[in-house]
Amino acid sequence: MAAIEGLINELTPEMIPQGIYRDIVEEIGVANFIKLAELIGGATIYIPKAESFLRPARDLRIKQEFNGYNHVELARRYNLSERWIRAICGEGHAEGQLSLFDFQEEGAEEVKESATA
């Protein structure tokens, strides 16, 4: 193993053929590229776009920033549709907030109660 480690130290990015492998080496370094090759070398794999891996962290941050009313603001900030923000956070509204329909129902009950009294 010591002989291989010595070879890794002697390998330079210029020794890697031009193309995707050289691009990877320039981005992550020779030693990390060799680790990657040892891990998956010879396999055919599909690596999704980075946004696929970052999505859970993005969605968590959106939920933390959501205040019940800021769908439009969050959609702009994260370059998403308002509909997508609603899918992540729900329809919103602060806890304990009455909707217009709740108020109409309560008002109708009060009117019914006063009419029967």
C-alpha positions in Angstrom: 0.0 0.0 0.0 2.9 2.3 0.7 4.0 2.1 -2.9 0.6 3.1 -4.1 0.5 6.1 -1.7 3.9 7.2 -3.2 2.4 7.0 -6.6 -0.5 9.2 -5.6 1.9 11.8 -4.3 3.7 11.8 -7.7 0.5 11.9 -9.8 -0.2 15.4 -11.1 -3.4 16.7 -12.7 -1.6 17.0 -16.0 -1.1 13.2 -16.1 -4.9 12.7 -16.1 -6.4 12.7 -19.6 -8.3 15.8 -20.6 -12.0 15.7 -20.1 -14.3 14.9 -17.2 -11.6 13.1 -15.2 -9.2 16.0 -15.4 -12.1 18.4 -14.5 -12.8 16.3 -11.4 -9.2 16.1 -10.4 -8.8 19.9 -10.7 -11.9 20.3 -8.5 -11.3 17.8 -5.8 -7.6 17.0 -6.0 -5.6 14.0 -7.0 -5.9 12.1 -3.7 -9.6 12.5 -3.5 -10.0 11.5 -7.1 -8.0 8.3 -6.3 -10.3 7.6 -3.3 -13.3 8.1 -5.6 -11.8 5.7 -8.1 -11.2 3.1 -5.4 -14.7 3.5 -4.2 -16.6 3.3 -7.5 -14.0 2.5 -10.1 -15.4 0.3 -12.8 -19.0 0.9 -12.0 -21.4 2.9 -14.1 -23.2 5.4 -11.9 -25.5 8.3 -12.3 -24.8 11.4 -10.1 -27.8 13.7 -9.8 -27.4 17.4 -9.9 -26.2 19.1 -6.7 -29.6 20.7 -6.2 -31.1 17.2 -5.7 -28.9 16.7 -2.7 -29.4 20.3 -1.4 -33.2 20.2 -1.7 -33.8 18.9 1.9 -31.6 21.6 3.4 -33.3 24.3 1.2 -36.8 23.1 2.2 -35.9 23.1 5.9 -34.6 26.7 5.6 -37.8 27.7 3.7 -39.9 26.2 6.5 -37.9 28.0 9.1 -38.3 31.3 7.3 -42.0 30.8 6.7 -44.3 33.0 8.8 -47.7 32.0 7.5 -48.0 34.8 5.0 -44.7 35.1 3.0 -45.2 32.6 0.2 -44.5 35.2 -2.5 -41.3 36.5 -0.8 -39.9 33.0 -0.3 -40.7 32.1 -3.9 -38.7 35.0 -5.1 -35.8 34.5 -2.7 -35.4 30.8 -3.6 -36.4 31.1 -7.3 -39.4 28.8 -6.9 -43.0 29.1 -7.7 -45.5 30.2 -5.1 -47.2 26.9 -5.6 -44.0 25.0 -4.8 -43.6 27.1 -1.6 -47.2 26.1 -0.6 -46.3 22.5 -1.3 -43.3 22.8 1.1 -45.0 24.9 3.8 -48.7 24.4 3.4 -51.2 27.1 3.0 -50.0 29.0 6.0 -51.7 31.3 8.4 -50.5 31.9 11.9 -51.6 29.6 14.7 -54.9 30.6 16.2 -55.8 32.8 13.2 -59.4 32.7 12.1 -60.2 32.6 8.5 -62.9 34.6 6.9 -65.0 31.5 6.7 -64.6 30.8 10.5 -65.7 34.4 11.2 -68.8 34.0 8.9 -69.8 30.7 10.6 -69.4 32.2 14.1 -71.3 35.3 13.0 -74.1 33.2 11.5 -74.3 31.2 14.8 -74.6 34.4 16.8 -77.3 35.7 14.5 -79.2 32.4 14.8 -78.8 32.5 18.6 -80.1 36.1 18.9 -83.0 35.3 16.6 -84.1 32.4 18.7 -83.7 34.3 22.0 
